[in-house]
Amino acid sequence: MKKRNFVLLIAAGNFLAACSVPVETEAGPPIPIASLDRDTVSRPNVIFILVDDMGFGDVGYNGSEIATPNLDQMASAGMTLDRNYVYPICSPTRTGLLTGSNPLDYGIDGPMAADTGMPRDLKIMPEYFKELGYQTFMVGKWHLGKSNTDYWPISRGFDSHYGFLSGFIDFYSHVYAGGLDWQKNGVSLREEGHATDLFTAEAKRVIDTRDTASPFFLYLAYNAPHAPLQTTPEDSGLNSEIKPGNRYVYAEMVTQLDDGIGQLIDELEKQGILENTIVVFSSDNGGSLSLGSSNGDLRGAKGSSFEGGVRVPGLIMWANHIKAGEVLTQQIVVQDWLPTLLDAVGGNSSNLEKLDGQSMWQAIDRGVKIDRAQTILGSSSGRAVFDWPWKLVRMGADGEHQLYNVIDDPYEQEDLAREQPEILAKLAAVLEAMPDVPTRRAVNDAAKSGSRSARNTAIDYEARAEETRSPWAEAAVRGRN
């Protein structure tokens, strides 16, 4: 594996493209960076890498035994997000990322049902970037609307989409629930290859063939290491100390993913644009413990509103701007990324049409302490409300309330509900005030799909899903899904 060197040049003349503060000009007083002509200051490219079901304890820089050398180097070259929070399951996190708003307000509290999608009246991230002159590309998993083409990425502001629309697929046959779910711009493709490798290759191709006259935004949503657990095309030889079984297969899927991310960084270096590209990495929710993942010592797992379900690995890297080796200890939530990145590239987050997140750019860029607004995370199985550092957890629709101070007690061992009745009552009232809206989640999605991950039995890592129906994309176009 190639050793990758990320060179950071920290100086008084830091690259200006994303400064949200005024800059001096010889002609007069400071003017906002966003007002400068594009010929004078070039906006940085933005790549957001979202991986699927990777737990807090599944990356080397958090102490995992799994080999992730490229992510570890990126963490050293950039800023680790120690309190990186998401929703405990896929579709809500993806909605929060793209909209900057709370998906629970729209009934998105679980995996998206096939016949619905992310509300069409919500303006999303690629549309905002396009207004700033960006090319917008998506590679990977969507899971925000499948059966209606109006919900597809190419209908929501992305110039192109290569990948799939469902919650998961077979990595080799690219089949979901009997139908091929592999497409480019709405047209099904039949391609040989492992999904992780194909996504990496497409991301590199997009970068190589882009219009170099304007910046780009790339949303790269890998489906690894989500189930099904399947052996990778090659053994890395880097996880030999892990015993055979789910954890080993899972580890190889993570290491393959890590190598793909490293190839992407190599491509940025090759193109000479690494120093002008913001790269963000995050998981979409905590890991599934029964499928080989680890959330470290955090309580809970995927689907849970305890820390193991919502606190995930994350980092941000921008050579020449973000100081190497920094750690952001402040809470950052997935819906913060839209306003944060808009401010980072010289846009204006105050122009967002609806916003539940808040810009954390000054915290990342300058170490400014940001006062956090109350934040609600969760899914159909439970909710959590944060009033930092306090966290109220409610299991189910009307379950028991538990209260934790997640700074003093990051592993949620000491329930302080009785000791802090006023805080408990205040946060419980926040949950009670949430709107009651119809759910958009799929019911028994895993069982319907025939996912081997849904079975509490030994897993055949060499099994492949077979086609038993027409491809999903063409069926959607014909209105027959």
Summary of the structure (lengths in Angstrom):
residues: 481
radius of gyration: 21.5
end to end distance: 43.0
largest distance: 71.5
contacts: 1666
relative contact order: 0.20
helix: 29%
strand: 18%
